[in-house]
Structures are given as structure tokens and as C-alpha cells.
Amino acid sequence: MKATKTLQNIDHATQEIYSIILENDSLMQVVLSNYGGLIQKIIVPDRDGNFVDVVLGFDDLQSYFSKEYLNSYPYFGAIIGRYANRIGGSKFSLNGKEIEVSKNDGENQLHGGKEGFDKKVWKIVDLISEPNPKLTLEYLSRDGEEGFPGNLKVNLTFELNNEQELALEIKATTDAETVVNMTHHSYFNLNGNNDFIGQTEVEIPARSYLEQDENFVLTGNKIEVENTTHDFNQARKISENWDAENGYDQAFVINKPDGEFGKVATAYSSKTGIEMNVFSNQPVVQFYTAKHLNVKNGKSGLDYKPFSAFCFEPQIHPNAVNIKNFPETSLKPGEEYLNKTTFKFTSR
């Protein structure tokens, strides 16, 4: 078991940016950074024992700051906060007061605003190698940041074990009532390259998904998946009978009680034999097949194009702040927000 950190030569307002490596006894590696809570690499063995990096990104941290990348900015491997997905109209009501937050997606707010948690340098508060390699990061989001009320203290923990599981835990507390809905935004390709992901098999245990308007803002309506192309209750290839122009970018409501920790998604590559099971205590998972992906010179010089990756983003129902019949996302002083998600890797 190992846990190491290396200071990177990146100038970011005098704040120190590190590359952190967690490694288990099977030599599975997770490469992280305290910039944006990045997952830069997840390296796992395939069915033949070859090690494969199953997330998209860059070989070096400096590339995450390039103008070219930031212009297309797909949130590669980053923590998303304070609020994942879109807040319709960039406003909501809290205790009878209308709160306006920053706009960065037309009239809406996407993934926390113009400079969300994905662009912050987090404080390293703990790094240990035993009994499991584990990194804990901390960030204080000040009252008014991107328009959100309350000073929000957030702790983000990554832990790797010998069962090939990477566990993420996001905790938050506040000194004034606010809203919180966080997730992590890794782009997966279980072939370990930029192959088309249409042949990847996916299973999502959900009876319904959430309707969106033309701007991808949730309306509050649920749509049953039965007899539709959104039915992944039985494992099938992503591109089987799909909308080949748009792919998938929907929040699926998982078949489990709210708050219960359970399976939210499975993906399998017949090419490498790598299977990934995702477990979470969150009620929905956003399944995105990267229609808008357009990043040049990624790992090993590869260009990442639409449908060369997929995302599973466990969270509370997006835009819940504006929809009464959706779960509550407000957080009050004395309460704790908790998002627990585990990615388990096997091969067959």
C-alpha cells in the first residue's frame, strides 16, 4: 500500500498544487490532484493482467490549465459543486427569499457556476498509506461564492483498498442555510483509449428518468423507461437502438430507497474484460455519453471526440431547488451533507 504526493511546478496564485498517487497491493493506481479534486488516472488490470488507464484526461497536470482545454472544458475528472448539473434560471427560493446565482450556461447555472469547486485548489488535510491509501481534501466555500449563501466547509476523501475499490466521500457543513448537491465527473473508457464507447455494455437499475427541456433543465416530470431506449435494467450495449446523434444525457432515478447505499450502474468492456460497478447513497445517476466532447492532445496524444467516453454522476435530482416534488437539497447549520460513492473494478 502506498500514498505519495509530488509538488507540481504550476503557478496558481501562490497556492501549491500536488499530484497524489494511491496504490494498493495489486498495483492498482489512482492518480489525483488537490486542484479541482481531480481524478487524473485510474489504472486497473484487464483480463490478461495488463494495466489499463480507464479515465480520460491528460498525462500532465499543466494541460488542465491550457486555454484550448478550458475553451471546450468538459470537467475532466473533477469534483462538482456547490450544485451539480443545471439550476434553471440561475435562481431559486430559500426561506421565502429569492437567491440569484451566477450564470454560465445561457440563463442557467451549470456545475456550480463560473468558477466552481472544479477550479479550486483544495487543502490537503490528510494523506495516509495504511491500512488503506487515503487522501482527504478540504475547501471552504465562502458566503456569496457564485451567489450561494452560507460558508460551506467541504471535505473530500478518496480511499483505495485491495478489493479494487475506489471510495469517494463528500461531506459538507454550513453556518447558514444553503443548498448543496455535489458529484464527481470522471469520463470513463474501459478500453483504455479513445475508442467509440457504443459497444460498452451498461446496466442501470432505474424504472424512470427525469424529463428535460430544450436547455437540459429538468421539468419535474418522470418518464418510465419500460419499452424505451432508456431501459438499461438488463445490461446492453450503449449504442443499441439509441439516438445516434445525441446519445444519452439524462438523470436516471435508481430503484432503491433514498439514502440507501446500493448499486447505481455497471459498465463492461468485452475488449479488455474490465467491469466497473458503481455504488452510491445518492438517488439518481446522470448518465452522459459525451456528445459534446472535443479535446485534442489528451493522454498519449489522443484526441477525444464525441462518444469516446461515458460518465456516471451520482447526485440528488438536478434542479431540485426549483421542483417541489424532488428531494430536498437544502442544508442547515448543525446538519451534514454526505455523498458516498464507490467504483469497484473487476475483470472477466
C-alpha positions as CSV (number, residue, x, y, z in Angstrom):
1,M,0.0,0.0,0.0
2,K,1.4,3.4,-0.9
3,A,0.3,7.0,-0.8
4,T,2.6,9.7,-2.1
5,K,2.4,13.3,-3.2
6,T,4.6,15.4,-5.5
7,L,4.6,19.2,-5.8
8,Q,3.9,20.4,-9.3
9,N,5.5,23.4,-10.9
10,I,2.3,25.2,-11.6
11,D,1.8,28.9,-10.6
12,H,-1.7,29.3,-9.2
13,A,-2.0,32.4,-7.1
14,T,0.9,31.1,-4.8
15,Q,-1.2,28.0,-3.9
16,E,0.6,24.7,-4.1
17,I,-0.7,22.1,-6.5
18,Y,0.2,18.4,-5.9
19,S,-0.1,15.2,-7.8
20,I,-1.1,12.4,-5.4
21,I,-0.8,8.6,-6.1
22,L,-2.7,6.0,-4.2
23,E,-1.6,2.4,-4.9
24,N,-2.8,-0.9,-3.5
25,D,-1.0,-4.3,-3.1
26,S,-2.2,-5.4,-6.6
27,L,-0.6,-2.3,-8.1
28,M,-3.9,-0.7,-9.0
29,Q,-3.2,3.1,-9.0
30,V,-5.3,6.2,-8.7
31,V,-3.6,9.5,-9.6
32,L,-5.3,12.5,-8.0
33,S,-4.7,16.2,-7.5
34,N,-5.7,18.8,-4.9
35,Y,-6.6,21.1,-7.9
36,G,-10.3,20.5,-8.5
37,G,-10.3,17.2,-6.7
38,L,-9.1,15.7,-10.0
39,I,-9.0,12.0,-10.7
40,Q,-6.3,12.1,-13.4
41,K,-5.8,8.4,-13.8
42,I,-7.4,5.1,-12.6
43,I,-5.1,2.2,-13.7
44,V,-6.6,-1.3,-13.3
45,P,-5.7,-4.7,-14.7
46,D,-7.6,-6.1,-17.6
47,R,-8.4,-9.8,-18.1
48,D,-4.9,-10.6,-19.3
49,G,-3.2,-8.8,-16.4
50,N,-2.2,-5.7,-18.5
51,F,-2.7,-2.4,-16.7
52,V,-5.2,0.0,-18.4
53,D,-6.0,3.6,-17.6
54,V,-9.8,3.8,-17.7
55,V,-10.4,7.6,-17.4
56,L,-9.8,10.4,-19.9
57,G,-7.6,13.4,-19.2
58,F,-4.1,14.5,-19.7
59,D,-0.7,12.9,-18.9
60,D,0.5,16.1,-17.1
61,L,-1.4,18.5,-14.8
62,Q,-0.3,21.6,-16.6
63,S,-2.6,20.7,-19.6
64,Y,-5.6,21.1,-17.4
65,F,-4.8,24.8,-17.3
66,S,-4.4,25.3,-21.1
67,K,-6.6,27.8,-22.9
68,E,-7.5,25.2,-25.5
69,Y,-8.8,22.8,-22.9
70,L,-10.6,25.5,-20.9
71,N,-12.4,26.7,-24.0
72,S,-14.1,23.4,-24.5
73,Y,-14.0,22.4,-20.8
74,P,-15.7,19.1,-20.2
75,Y,-14.9,19.0,-16.4
76,F,-12.5,16.0,-16.8
77,G,-12.3,14.1,-13.6
78,A,-13.3,17.0,-11.3
79,I,-15.4,17.5,-8.2
80,I,-18.6,19.3,-9.0
81,G,-20.1,21.8,-6.5
82,R,-21.8,23.6,-4.9
83,Y,-24.5,22.4,-7.1
84,A,-24.3,19.7,-9.8
85,N,-26.0,20.0,-13.2
86,R,-28.3,22.9,-14.0
87,I,-30.2,25.3,-11.8
88,G,-33.0,26.6,-14.0
89,G,-32.9,30.4,-14.5
90,S,-29.9,30.6,-12.1
91,K,-32.2,31.3,-9.2
92,F,-34.3,29.6,-6.5
93,S,-36.2,30.4,-3.4
94,L,-34.8,29.7,0.1
95,N,-36.8,30.6,3.2
96,G,-39.0,32.9,1.2
97,K,-36.0,34.8,-0.3
98,E,-35.1,34.6,-4.0
99,I,-31.4,33.7,-4.4
100,E,-29.7,34.5,-7.7
101,V,-26.6,32.6,-8.6
102,S,-24.0,33.1,-11.3
103,K,-25.0,32.2,-14.9
104,N,-22.5,30.2,-17.0
105,D,-24.9,28.2,-19.3
106,G,-27.1,30.7,-21.1
107,E,-29.7,31.8,-18.5
108,N,-28.9,28.8,-16.3
109,Q,-26.1,27.8,-13.9
110,L,-24.2,24.6,-14.7
111,H,-22.0,22.6,-12.2
112,G,-21.6,25.3,-9.6
113,G,-21.1,28.4,-11.8
114,K,-18.2,30.3,-13.5
115,E,-15.6,29.0,-11.1
116,G,-17.0,26.1,-9.2
117,F,-15.2,23.6,-6.9
118,D,-13.6,22.1,-10.0
119,K,-11.3,25.1,-10.4
120,K,-10.4,25.5,-6.7
121,V,-7.1,24.5,-5.1
122,W,-8.1,22.3,-2.1
123,K,-6.1,21.9,1.1
124,I,-4.5,18.5,1.8
125,V,-5.5,17.7,5.3
126,D,-4.6,14.0,5.4
127,L,-2.6,11.5,3.3
128,I,-2.0,8.0,4.7
129,S,-0.9,4.7,3.3
130,E,-2.2,2.3,6.0
131,P,-4.5,0.5,6.5
132,N,-5.6,1.8,3.1
133,P,-4.1,4.6,1.0
134,K,-6.4,7.6,1.5
135,L,-6.4,11.3,0.7
136,T,-8.6,13.9,2.4
137,L,-9.0,17.4,0.9
138,E,-10.8,20.4,2.3
139,Y,-12.2,23.6,0.8
140,L,-14.1,26.5,2.4
141,S,-16.6,28.0,0.1
142,R,-17.3,31.5,1.4
143,D,-20.7,33.0,1.8
144,G,-21.7,34.6,-1.6
145,E,-19.4,32.5,-3.7
146,E,-21.1,32.2,-7.1
147,G,-24.2,33.6,-5.4
148,F,-24.7,30.8,-2.8
149,P,-25.4,31.7,0.8
150,G,-23.5,30.4,3.8
151,N,-19.9,29.5,4.5
152,L,-19.7,25.9,3.3
153,K,-16.9,23.6,4.6
154,V,-16.4,20.6,2.4
155,N,-14.3,17.5,2.9
156,L,-13.5,15.2,0.0
157,T,-11.9,11.8,0.7
158,F,-10.5,9.2,-1.7
159,E,-9.7,5.8,-0.4
160,L,-8.3,2.8,-2.3
161,N,-8.5,-0.8,-1.0
162,N,-7.2,-4.2,-2.0
163,E,-10.7,-5.2,-3.4
164,Q,-10.0,-2.8,-6.3
165,E,-12.5,-0.3,-4.9
166,L,-12.1,3.5,-5.1
167,A,-14.4,5.1,-2.5
168,L,-15.3,8.8,-2.6
169,E,-16.9,10.5,0.3
170,I,-18.1,14.1,0.2
171,K,-19.1,15.8,3.4
172,A,-20.2,19.4,4.0
173,T,-21.4,21.6,6.8
174,T,-22.6,25.2,6.7
175,D,-23.1,28.2,9.1
176,A,-26.2,29.4,7.3
177,E,-28.9,27.6,5.4
178,T,-27.9,26.9,1.8
179,V,-28.3,24.3,-1.0
180,V,-25.8,21.5,-1.8
181,N,-25.8,18.8,-4.5
182,M,-22.3,17.5,-5.4
183,T,-20.9,14.8,-7.6
184,H,-17.7,13.7,-9.4
185,H,-17.3,14.0,-13.1
186,S,-14.8,11.3,-14.4
187,Y,-15.0,10.3,-18.1
188,F,-14.6,6.5,-18.5
189,N,-13.5,4.4,-21.4
190,L,-12.9,0.8,-20.2
191,N,-11.0,0.1,-23.4
192,G,-8.3,2.5,-22.1
193,N,-8.2,4.7,-25.1
194,N,-10.4,7.0,-27.3
195,D,-12.4,4.2,-28.8
196,F,-16.1,4.7,-29.6
197,I,-18.0,3.6,-26.4
198,G,-21.1,2.3,-28.2
199,Q,-20.0,-1.3,-27.7
200,T,-19.6,-0.9,-23.9
201,E,-22.4,-2.8,-22.1
202,V,-24.2,-0.7,-19.5
203,E,-26.8,-1.6,-16.8
204,I,-28.7,1.0,-14.8
205,P,-31.3,-0.2,-12.3
206,A,-33.9,2.5,-12.9
207,R,-37.6,2.4,-13.7
208,S,-37.7,6.1,-14.8
209,Y,-35.5,9.0,-15.9
210,L,-36.1,12.7,-15.5
211,E,-37.5,14.9,-18.3
212,Q,-35.5,17.9,-19.5
213,D,-36.5,20.9,-21.6
214,E,-34.6,22.0,-24.7
215,N,-31.9,23.6,-22.4
216,F,-31.4,20.4,-20.4
217,V,-33.1,21.9,-17.4
218,L,-35.3,19.4,-15.5
219,T,-39.0,20.0,-15.7
220,G,-40.1,17.8,-12.7
221,N,-41.7,15.1,-14.8
222,K,-40.6,11.5,-14.7
223,I,-40.6,9.2,-17.8
224,E,-40.9,5.5,-17.4
225,V,-38.1,3.6,-19.2
226,E,-40.1,0.5,-20.0
227,N,-40.3,-0.2,-23.8
228,T,-37.9,2.8,-24.5
229,T,-34.3,3.1,-25.5
230,H,-33.6,4.4,-21.9
231,D,-34.3,1.0,-20.4
232,F,-31.0,-0.4,-19.0
233,N,-32.4,-2.7,-16.4
234,Q,-30.8,-5.5,-18.4
235,A,-27.2,-5.0,-19.5
236,R,-27.0,-4.0,-23.1
237,K,-24.6,-2.1,-25.5
238,I,-24.9,1.7,-25.2
239,S,-25.5,2.1,-28.9
240,E,-28.2,-0.5,-29.2
241,N,-31.2,1.3,-30.6
242,W,-30.0,4.7,-29.4
243,D,-30.3,8.2,-30.8
244,A,-27.0,8.2,-32.6
245,E,-26.9,12.0,-32.9
246,N,-27.5,12.8,-29.2
247,G,-26.6,9.7,-27.2
248,Y,-27.6,9.9,-23.5
249,D,-27.5,12.8,-21.1
250,Q,-30.2,12.0,-18.5
251,A,-30.7,11.6,-14.8
252,F,-31.9,8.1,-14.0
253,V,-33.9,7.5,-10.8
254,I,-32.4,4.4,-9.1
255,N,-34.5,1.6,-7.8
256,K,-33.6,1.9,-4.1
257,P,-34.8,3.9,-1.0
258,D,-33.5,7.4,-0.8
259,G,-30.2,7.5,1.2
260,E,-29.6,3.7,0.9
261,F,-26.2,2.7,-0.3
262,G,-26.5,0.4,-3.3
263,K,-25.6,-0.2,-7.0
264,V,-26.5,2.6,-9.4
265,A,-24.7,1.4,-12.6
266,T,-22.5,-1.2,-14.2
267,A,-20.3,-0.9,-17.3
268,Y,-18.4,-3.7,-19.1
269,S,-15.9,-3.8,-22.0
270,S,-15.7,-7.0,-23.9
271,K,-12.4,-5.8,-25.4
272,T,-10.5,-5.6,-22.1
273,G,-12.8,-7.6,-19.9
274,I,-12.9,-4.7,-17.4
275,E,-16.1,-4.3,-15.5
276,M,-16.9,-1.3,-13.3
277,N,-19.7,-1.3,-10.7
278,V,-20.8,2.0,-9.2
279,F,-22.4,2.1,-5.8
280,S,-23.8,5.2,-4.1
281,N,-26.2,6.6,-1.5
282,Q,-27.5,9.2,-4.0
283,P,-31.0,8.8,-5.5
284,V,-30.1,9.4,-9.2
285,V,-27.2,8.9,-11.6
286,Q,-26.6,11.2,-14.5
287,F,-25.6,9.0,-17.5
288,Y,-23.8,11.1,-20.1
289,T,-22.2,9.7,-23.3
290,A,-20.1,12.8,-24.1
291,K,-21.8,14.1,-27.1
292,H,-20.1,17.5,-26.7
293,L,-16.6,16.1,-26.1
294,N,-13.9,17.8,-28.2
295,V,-10.4,17.8,-26.6
296,K,-7.2,17.5,-28.5
297,N,-3.8,16.1,-27.3
298,G,-5.1,14.1,-24.4
299,K,-3.3,11.1,-22.9
300,S,-0.6,9.7,-25.3
301,G,-1.6,12.5,-27.7
302,L,-5.0,11.1,-28.3
303,D,-7.9,13.3,-29.5
304,Y,-11.1,12.8,-27.6
305,K,-14.2,13.1,-29.7
306,P,-18.0,12.7,-29.1
307,F,-19.0,9.3,-27.7
308,S,-15.4,8.3,-26.8
309,A,-16.3,8.2,-23.1
310,F,-19.2,8.0,-20.7
311,C,-19.9,9.4,-17.2
312,F,-21.9,8.1,-14.3
313,E,-22.5,11.0,-11.9
314,P,-24.4,10.1,-8.7
315,Q,-26.3,13.0,-7.2
316,I,-29.6,14.3,-5.9
317,H,-32.2,15.2,-8.6
318,P,-30.8,18.1,-10.6
319,N,-32.7,21.4,-10.3
320,A,-34.3,20.1,-7.2
321,V,-34.2,23.6,-5.7
322,N,-36.9,24.6,-8.1
323,I,-39.1,21.5,-8.1
324,K,-41.3,20.8,-5.0
325,N,-41.7,17.1,-5.5
326,F,-38.0,16.5,-5.8
327,P,-35.8,15.5,-2.8
328,E,-34.7,18.4,-0.5
329,T,-31.2,19.8,-1.2
330,S,-31.1,22.5,1.5
331,L,-28.5,22.2,4.2
332,K,-28.9,23.9,7.6
333,P,-26.4,24.6,10.4
334,G,-25.9,21.5,12.5
335,E,-26.7,19.2,9.6
336,E,-24.2,17.3,7.4
337,Y,-24.4,16.7,3.7
338,L,-23.0,13.3,2.7
339,N,-22.4,11.8,-0.7
340,K,-20.8,8.3,-0.7
341,T,-19.8,6.7,-4.0
342,T,-17.6,3.7,-4.7
343,F,-16.2,2.5,-8.0
344,K,-15.4,-1.2,-8.0
345,F,-13.3,-2.8,-10.7
346,T,-13.1,-6.4,-11.7
347,S,-12.2,-8.3,-14.9
348,R,-13.7,-11.3,-16.7
